[in-house]
């Protein structure tokens, strides 16, 4: 269901042959609209963070045939859900209500691994840095049951199951749904009124970006009734950009927790590392970027924030072909850092 950033960027290197030679100047809206059409990307949302503030929100393309996408288009952002869930946990850690290294079996044991003593090794730190030993999703196993593929804490393996495990532990501890916890800790304080884990009648469907395959056919809209800690968050560029700015400024986090979040917890891929909730790109000289991507049927999204330079970029698309726009956008809006990010992913 999810693809790693490596797969995304390797795919970009193939599918952007057109874009590399004929991509428009990014400030010409008409050319961008044409570029999206040529690359079969119905809707593109961009957020630009400069000087530690969300300075630009741009949405291009059509939300449906003949209807231009509004600036507050609502996107399903797939795995960009994970950093939000991570921040819920880290804010609770910062307030002293949750412990980063406390074993989670005290609050939740999945029945599938109840007889495996390694369930006592699972902690929030290992989950947020993808060191659980779980597959991405249990349905990938032949028996469709959750299991350990290696001992927790011994290496990196991206896992949505880990975030869902954390959700159930948090919900059992606090007797609140993840939606309620996120409302209290993130969405309401930041006025992220268009952001939610679950589908309800408050969603303005006239602003919802449908999701498309490479042939322009729509996928069925996901309408989650239960929060998924790893997937299917609904949000806008403005809301998620506001969230990233708050992360950049470590709002609601102690200095110690922010340091843990931005520290190398485990080596991931291509010489990168995972911190807590975000992957880390190191540029040398203390400069770094925090990043996460999302990839589902008809969803390709990615975000970057550079806390030291107070820059950031959000890219939301609603098509399987959305990765075709990544490279030029990175180069244009993040300059040398964008080029270095792309080089890391395609080397």
VEXRO-111040 format. One line per 8 residues: their letters; for each residue x, y, z of N, C-alpha, C. Coordinates in steps of 0.02 Angstrom, whole numbers. Example, Ala and Ser with C-alpha at 12.3 -4.5 7.8 and 13.67 -1.06 7.14 Angstrom:
BEGIN
as	660 -284 390 615 -225 390 660 -165 390  642 -112 354 684 -53 357 645 2 394
This chain:
BEGIN
xxxxxxxx	42 -60 0 0 0 0 43 63 0  98 61 38 144 118 42 207 102 2  239 154 -24 303 147 -56 352 190 -17  413 168 -13 464 209 21 482 268 -24  514 318 7 537 375 -33 586 354 -87  624 301 -72 672 278 -122 636 257 -185  585 217 -179 547 194 -237 516 252 -273  490 299 -235 459 357 -265 508 395 -309
xxxxxxxx	567 408 -281 615 449 -318 647 411 -375  656 346 -368 681 307 -424 631 308 -481  568 306 -463 515 310 -514 517 378 -548  530 430 -508 534 498 -536 587 501 -590  645 469 -577 700 473 -625 681 446 -693  632 401 -694 609 372 -757 555 415 -789  506 433 -748 446 465 -777 453 539 -788  508 570 -766 514 642 -775 555 662 -836
xxxxxxxx	567 615 -881 606 632 -940 575 691 -976  509 690 -980 475 747 -1012 484 810 -971  472 803 -907 473 862 -864 541 894 -861  594 853 -864 662 879 -859 679 924 -918  650 909 -975 668 948 -1034 618 1003 -1049  555 994 -1028 503 1041 -1048 464 1071 -990  488 1062 -928 451 1089 -871 450 1164 -874  395 1196 -855 388 1268 -859 422 1304 -802
xxxxxxxx	427 1369 -811 447 1410 -754 393 1404 -701  414 1395 -638 365 1378 -587 317 1435 -570  334 1496 -589 292 1552 -571 240 1568 -625  239 1531 -678 191 1542 -731 134 1491 -723  78 1515 -696 23 1470 -679 -5 1433 -740  -9 1468 -796 -36 1437 -857 8 1379 -879  73 1389 -876 119 1336 -895 115 1277 -847  108 1292 -783 102 1238 -734 40 1196 -748
xxxxxxxx	-16 1230 -762 -78 1194 -778 -67 1147 -838  -32 1172 -889 -18 1130 -948 28 1072 -930  77 1086 -889 124 1035 -868 88 979 -830  43 998 -786 5 948 -749 -38 906 -796  -69 938 -844 -111 902 -892 -69 853 -931  -10 874 -954 34 830 -993 58 771 -952  65 781 -886 89 727 -843 32 691 -808  -30 706 -828 -90 673 -802 -96 678 -726
xxxxxxxx	-83 738 -701 -92 753 -630 -151 802 -624  -210 780 -603 -268 824 -602 -261 884 -555  -233 872 -495 -229 926 -445 -162 925 -410  -132 983 -404 -69 992 -369 -77 1045 -315  -60 1027 -253 -59 1075 -199 12 1088 -177  29 1151 -169 97 1171 -147 93 1215 -86  137 1203 -39 146 1248 18 219 1265 24  233 1330 31 302 1352 35 313 1385 103
xxxxxxxx	362 1361 140 379 1388 205 445 1426 198  444 1489 218 503 1532 215 506 1572 280  566 1578 307 574 1617 368 533 1590 426  521 1525 425 484 1493 479 409 1506 477  383 1528 419 312 1540 411 287 1510 346  224 1490 346 192 1467 285 175 1529 244  215 1543 193 208 1605 156 166 1599 93  161 1538 65 123 1530 3 84 1465 5
xxxxxxxx	23 1468 -18 -19 1410 -30 -44 1414 -101  -27 1365 -141 -47 1365 -211 -79 1298 -229  -135 1301 -262 -168 1239 -285 -184 1248 -359  -163 1200 -399 -171 1202 -471 -214 1144 -496  -242 1152 -555 -280 1099 -586 -353 1102 -570  -387 1048 -586 -460 1044 -577 -477 992 -524  -527 1007 -484 -550 959 -434 -600 910 -465  -632 932 -518 -674 889 -560 -676 922 -628
xxxxxxxx	-704 888 -676 -701 914 -744 -732 984 -749  -690 1032 -770 -712 1100 -779 -718 1141 -716  -700 1113 -658 -705 1149 -595 -635 1157 -565  -611 1219 -563 -544 1231 -536 -539 1213 -463  -482 1184 -445 -471 1165 -375 -461 1227 -332  -498 1235 -276 -490 1293 -233 -425 1289 -192  -405 1346 -164 -343 1347 -125 -348 1302 -64  -409 1290 -40 -419 1248 19 -445 1178 0
xxxxxxxx	-422 1153 -57 -439 1085 -77 -419 1036 -23  -462 988 -10 -449 936 40 -420 875 5  -362 853 30 -326 796 1 -324 739 52  -327 678 27 -304 620 65 -228 619 58  -191 619 114 -118 624 109 -82 560 128  -119 504 132 -89 438 143 -43 438 204  20 420 196 65 411 254 88 476 286  69 534 259 82 595 296 41 598 360
xxxxxxxx	-1 548 368 -36 538 432 13 522 488  65 485 473 111 461 525 145 517 565  170 570 534 200 623 575 150 656 623  87 659 604 37 688 649 28 643 709  22 578 698 17 531 753 79 534 797  137 540 765 199 545 804 198 606 849  173 662 824 172 723 864 122 718 921  67 682 911 22 670 967 60 636 1024
xxxxxxxx	96 582 1007 133 546 1058 188 588 1089  225 626 1048 281 665 1074 258 724 1117  200 751 1102 172 803 1145 152 774 1213  126 713 1212 108 680 1275 171 664 1315  225 644 1280 288 632 1314 314 697 1345  310 751 1308 334 816 1332 296 840 1394  233 823 1397 192 844 1454 196 797 1513  236 744 1506 246 697 1561 191 646 1568
xxxxxxxx	146 642 1518 90 595 1522 104 528 1486  160 524 1452 177 465 1414 253 458 1416  277 397 1410 349 384 1415 374 354 1350  425 385 1322 451 364 1257 477 292 1259  502 270 1315 535 205 1318 498 155 1364  438 171 1384 399 125 1424 372 69 1380  378 6 1400 351 -49 1359 275 -41 1351  252 -51 1290 181 -39 1275 136 -96 1295
xxxxxxxx	164 -153 1314 121 -209 1333 78 -193 1394  97 -142 1431 57 -121 1489 -11 -94 1468  -15 -71 1405 -76 -40 1380 -108 -79 1323  -68 -116 1286 -97 -152 1228 -51 -210 1209  -81 -268 1197 -46 -325 1167 -90 -351 1111  -66 -350 1051 -105 -377 995 -112 -452 1004  -173 -478 997 -184 -550 1006 -140 -593 963  -121 -569 904 -80 -609 859 -10 -622 887
xxxxxxxx	15 -577 930 82 -586 957 82 -595 1033  24 -612 1060 18 -619 1133 64 -672 1161  79 -724 1122 121 -779 1146 194 -770 1127  210 -714 1096 279 -700 1077 308 -652 1129  357 -672 1168 384 -630 1222 413 -564 1197  426 -559 1132 454 -497 1105 404 -439 1107  340 -454 1121 292 -399 1126 310 -353 1184  347 -379 1232 367 -338 1290 424 -290 1273
xxxxxxxx	453 -297 1214 508 -254 1194 484 -190 1157  422 -189 1137 396 -133 1097 388 -70 1139  413 -15 1112 408 51 1144 388 103 1092  368 161 1115 351 216 1070 411 236 1028  470 237 1058 531 255 1020 541 208 961  535 143 973 546 95 919 493 100 865  432 116 885 379 123 835 390 185 792  405 241 823 412 304 785 475 305 742
xxxxxxxx	522 260 755 582 255 713 580 193 669  523 158 668 513 100 624 563 44 638  567 25 701 611 -30 722 572 -86 757  508 -93 742 467 -141 777 480 -213 758  504 -224 696 509 -291 670 446 -314 634  396 -271 632 333 -287 597 339 -276 522  299 -311 482 292 -293 411 255 -227 406  251 -199 346 213 -138 338 142 -149 361
xxxxxxxx	110 -202 334 42 -221 354 37 -296 361  0 -319 409 -6 -390 423 -37 -428 364  -77 -394 325 -108 -428 268 -56 -451 217  5 -425 223 59 -447 178 85 -516 197  71 -537 258 90 -605 279 41 -656 249  65 -715 238 23 -767 207 -39 -782 249  -31 -782 316 -88 -797 359 -127 -735 380  -105 -676 356 -138 -612 369 -134 -593 444
xxxxxxxx	-90 -624 481 -83 -608 552 -19 -569 565  -22 -529 619 37 -490 638 90 -536 666  153 -522 648 209 -561 674 272 -520 671  321 -540 709 387 -509 707 429 -541 653  460 -500 611 505 -526 560 578 -522 583  590 -486 637 655 -484 671 644 -454 740  694 -458 782 688 -432 850 680 -356 850  633 -330 888 625 -257 893 690 -223 914
xxxxxxxx	704 -166 881 762 -126 899 826 -145 866  824 -194 821 887 -217 790 900 -187 721  848 -163 687 858 -130 623 794 -95 602  799 -60 546 744 -20 518 701 -62 472  636 -55 477 588 -80 428 523 -40 434  507 -6 381 448 38 381 385 -1 395  344 24 442 285 -15 462 227 29 483  173 24 445 111 55 466 81 20 526
xxxxxxxx	92 -45 531 67 -83 588 93 -55 654  155 -32 653 183 -4 714 144 56 739  125 101 693 87 160 713 18 140 738  -12 90 708 -77 67 731 -72 35 800  -17 1 813 -5 -28 879 -1 28 931  34 81 914 39 139 959 -29 170 971  -69 176 918 -136 205 925 -176 167 978  -176 102 973 -216 62 1020 -191 68 1091
xxxxxxxx	-125 74 1100 -98 84 1166 -118 152 1194  -113 204 1154 -133 271 1175 -207 274 1192  -248 245 1150 -320 247 1161 -339 209 1225  -306 154 1238 -320 117 1299 -297 154 1362  -241 188 1356 -214 226 1414 -258 286 1430  -276 324 1379 -310 388 1390 -386 384 1383  -412 327 1363 -484 317 1355 -514 369 1307  -476 384 1256 -498 430 1204 -475 403 1137
xxxxxxxx	-512 419 1084 -490 398 1017 -431 441 995  -394 416 946 -339 455 919 -365 521 890  -424 520 861 -454 582 835 -463 632 892  -488 610 949 -498 655 1005 -432 682 1031  -382 639 1037 -316 661 1061 -285 712 1013  -290 698 948 -263 745 899 -301 811 899  -367 808 907 -407 869 911 -381 913 969  -371 882 1026 -352 920 1086 -281 947 1082
xxxxxxxx	-236 907 1056 -164 924 1058 -140 962 996  -172 952 938 -146 980 876 -199 1018 837  -252 985 816 -298 1015 769 -333 1078 795  -360 1075 855 -394 1134 882 -347 1191 900  -290 1177 935 -244 1232 950 -217 1267 887  -207 1229 833 -179 1258 772 -234 1279 722  -297 1271 743 -354 1288 700 -351 1252 633  -334 1188 637 -333 1145 577 -403 1116 567
xxxxxxxx	-448 1159 546 -519 1141 544 -536 1092 488  -493 1085 439 -507 1039 384 -467 974 389  -441 959 448 -399 900 456 -431 849 502  -434 787 480 -465 734 522 -444 665 498  -444 619 546 -429 549 531 -490 512 504  -549 534 523 -610 496 507 -656 537 462  -696 500 425 -744 531 380 -807 549 419  -831 611 410 -894 630 442 -930 682 399
xxxxxxxx	-988 704 422 -1029 749 381 -1004 821 382  -950 834 418 -921 901 418 -874 913 359  -859 861 323 -814 866 265 -851 899 207  -822 951 180 -851 986 122 -830 947 59  -872 903 37 -854 860 -19 -844 898 -85  -869 961 -87 -859 1002 -147 -786 1023 -153  -749 1017 -98 -678 1035 -99 -632 974 -97  -660 915 -100 -621 854 -94 -590 833 -160
xxxxxxxx	-524 822 -160 -490 799 -220 -500 723 -227  -532 703 -281 -538 632 -295 -469 604 -314  -462 539 -315 -398 509 -329 -401 469 -394  -347 476 -434 -348 450 -502 -289 403 -516  -302 355 -561 -247 312 -584 -214 345 -644  -164 310 -673 -125 339 -727 -167 349 -790  -224 316 -794 -267 323 -853 -323 373 -842  -322 406 -785 -373 457 -772 -437 430 -743
xxxxxxxx	-437 366 -724 -496 337 -692 -493 348 -617  -551 361 -586 -552 376 -515 -553 312 -473  -519 316 -416 -523 264 -365 -582 280 -318  -605 230 -283 -657 241 -234 -630 282 -176  -668 331 -153 -647 374 -98 -646 334 -33  -591 340 3 -585 306 68 -625 347 120  -668 313 156 -709 346 207 -701 309 273  -646 323 307 -630 288 369 -676 308 426
xxxxxxxx	-703 259 460 -745 271 519 -705 266 584  -648 232 579 -603 225 636 -536 257 618  -506 296 662 -441 326 646 -389 273 628  -352 286 576 -294 245 559 -233 288 573  -191 267 619 -134 307 640 -81 316 587  -85 275 534 -33 274 483 -55 299 415  -121 310 405 -144 318 336 -210 357 332  -221 387 274 -286 415 254 -308 478 291
xxxxxxxx	-261 516 319 -279 581 347 -306 625 292  -358 663 307 -385 714 261 -363 782 286  -336 823 241 -310 888 262 -302 934 201  -283 995 213 -269 1043 160 -196 1065 164  -173 1097 112 -105 1124 113 -96 1173 171  -144 1217 180 -138 1267 234 -136 1234 302  -180 1186 314 -180 1152 379 -115 1115 392  -94 1075 343 -34 1034 354 29 1078 356
xxxxxxxx	28 1132 317 84 1179 321 89 1211 389  32 1229 418 30 1256 485 58 1206 536  39 1143 527 65 1090 570 141 1085 564  168 1086 504 240 1080 494 278 1139 524  249 1198 519 281 1256 550 284 1247 626  231 1220 655 232 1207 727 284 1156 746  294 1105 703 346 1056 715 415 1088 710  424 1129 659 488 1163 649 507 1204 711
xxxxxxxx	457 1235 742 470 1277 801 464 1238 867  458 1173 862 453 1127 919 399 1148 969  343 1172 942 288 1193 985 259 1134 1023  252 1140 1088 225 1087 1129 273 1032 1145  336 1040 1125 387 990 1139 441 1020 1184  466 979 1230 523 1001 1269 586 999 1225  638 1033 1246 701 1032 1208 728 961 1202  720 923 1255 745 853 1254 707 811 1203
xxxxxxxx	641 819 1201 601 779 1154 615 801 1082  621 866 1070 637 889 1002 705 862 980  752 860 1026 818 833 1010 813 760 991  773 722 1029 763 651 1013 729 643 944  680 685 930 643 681 867 689 693 807  737 737 815 781 755 759 848 720 760  856 673 806 919 635 811 914 569 773  970 545 752 973 481 716 954 424 764
xxxxxxxx	897 394 753 877 336 793 899 271 760  897 269 693 915 209 657 931 228 585  979 194 555 993 206 484 936 177 443  913 215 394 858 192 352 885 170 284  885 214 235 909 196 168 950 253 139  992 236 91 1031 286 54 1073 330 100  1094 303 157 1134 342 204 1094 389 247  1028 386 241 984 428 283 970 393 349
xxxxxxxx	936 428 392 916 400 457 844 418 472  813 378 515 748 397 542 757 425 611  722 480 624 718 506 691 655 478 723  615 521 752 551 500 780 495 532 739  466 493 694 412 518 653 432 547 586  496 563 578 520 592 515 586 559 495  596 557 429 661 536 403 706 597 399  771 586 408 819 641 413 868 639 354
xxxxxxxx	874 696 320 925 706 268 979 751 298  1041 728 299 1096 768 325 1134 800 267  1145 865 272 1179 902 220 1249 923 240  1269 908 302 1334 930 327 1331 998 359  1378 1012 402 1380 1077 436 1321 1089 481  1290 1036 504 1233 1043 548 1167 1055 513  1168 1061 447 1106 1072 409 1073 1005 394  1007 1004 400 971 942 389 898 958 370
xxxxxxxx	866 907 342 794 912 326 758 854 358  697 868 382 651 816 404 601 805 349  585 743 335 542 728 278 497 668 292  442 667 256 399 608 254 360 610 189  343 552 164 303 548 103 241 506 114  197 507 65 138 466 66 123 439 -3  104 376 -6 89 345 -71 35 292 -63  -21 305 -94 -77 257 -96 -105 258 -167
xxxxxxxx	-158 223 -178 -191 225 -243 -216 296 -255  -188 328 -306 -210 396 -322 -186 449 -274  -135 434 -235 -107 483 -188 -31 481 -193  0 538 -205 72 545 -201 85 613 -166  113 610 -107 125 671 -68 194 667 -36  223 725 -23 287 727 10 297 795 42  332 797 98 346 860 132 418 861 157  446 922 162 512 932 189 511 995 233
xxxxxxxx	545 992 289 558 1053 328 632 1054 347  661 1113 344 731 1124 362 732 1171 422  734 1143 483 729 1185 543 782 1239 549  843 1225 525 897 1274 533 887 1335 488  867 1322 426 857 1377 378 785 1402 377  742 1368 415 671 1385 420 636 1385 352  655 1337 311 622 1326 246 579 1264 249  534 1259 201 494 1198 197 456 1196 131
xxxxxxxx	435 1136 113 397 1126 51 348 1069 61  287 1080 40 235 1028 39 214 1018 -33  208 954 -53 183 937 -120 129 884 -111  67 902 -129 11 855 -127 -13 844 -199  -22 782 -219 -53 767 -284 -105 711 -274  -150 706 -320 -205 658 -315 -206 609 -372  -146 585 -391 -141 540 -448 -82 492 -438  -88 433 -467 -32 386 -467 30 416 -501
xxxxxxxx	20 465 -545 75 495 -582 103 557 -547  82 569 -486 101 631 -452 175 640 -441  213 585 -435 285 592 -423 320 624 -482  289 628 -540 321 657 -598 335 732 -590  306 763 -539 316 835 -530 367 850 -476  391 800 -440 432 813 -381 498 849 -395  536 824 -443 605 848 -450 609 923 -462  571 947 -512 576 1019 -529 550 1062 -472
xxxxxxxx	500 1038 -436 474 1077 -379 526 1081 -324  560 1026 -310 613 1027 -260 669 1075 -279  690 1072 -341 744 1116 -364 723 1189 -360  661 1203 -379 639 1273 -382 630 1303 -313  597 1266 -268 579 1295 -204 629 1284 -149  671 1232 -154 722 1221 -103 793 1230 -129  798 1249 -192 863 1266 -220 914 1209 -214  974 1226 -190 1028 1177 -184 1008 1118 -141
xxxxxxxx	971 1132 -87 949 1077 -43 902 1030 -80  859 1057 -122 814 1015 -160 852 970 -209  903 999 -241 944 959 -287 981 904 -250  1005 920 -190 1042 870 -151 996 814 -126  935 832 -109 887 781 -89 874 733 -147  862 762 -205 849 719 -263 909 676 -280  968 705 -275 1030 667 -290 1038 608 -241  1022 620 -178 1026 565 -129 980 508 -148
xxx	920 525 -170 871 474 -185 883 437 -250  921 466 -295 931 434 -360 1002 411 -373  1045 419 -322 1116 400 -333 1123 324 -336
